[in-house]
């Protein structure tokens, strides 16, 4: 498993080509060898994204792509990922309208076609979870309520939809992170690593191995799965996002994950 940086962490610093290049170099200098492209400036062409990452020895392994592009601009999106050398096309979150029981079936209807096209191109559509996917809903036609993530697992085969399992959000939902790693073992080529700390009664995102999640057990569980890329992500940081990425990388490297 290779350790990478999710660029959403430093999104403030990737909104134009010049800033993007500076930021990518800083991340490479930390020791990272892979990145996920997410929330960068829209005017930065995929060709330049690839060139800048190549110049810094960074492989692009995953994106979070605009939902409307996945649905309605699938072919060109696939071509752009080919240009970037990226095999995994990610959904950052399920749009709100699909989260209701009466509309959840439309997610399968809408995304099955794009997922099939993406698979035919030798790539995989990836779904990134938050905590709401662990809410139980009454899916039409089902006898018992089920979690949204369970619905997705049943609705899409593994070769059509993978999961970018997020350690923080599983824990925030009250889930057992290692248990969900085991349940999704053949569907998680990429994972998001972030830790959970607390300030009083409030949960806080923290650099990897700086909070309260059992990362030795999490990493051991991931070794038994299809996971290829450990992507460090901090939606919010206490202090500098660059410091969060550096501390996370150093902690993972010390544990033998680079």
Order of alpha helices (4+ residues) and beta strands (2+ residues): beta-alpha-beta-alpha-beta-alpha-alpha-beta-alpha-beta-beta-beta-alpha-beta-alpha-alpha-beta-beta-beta-alpha-beta-alpha
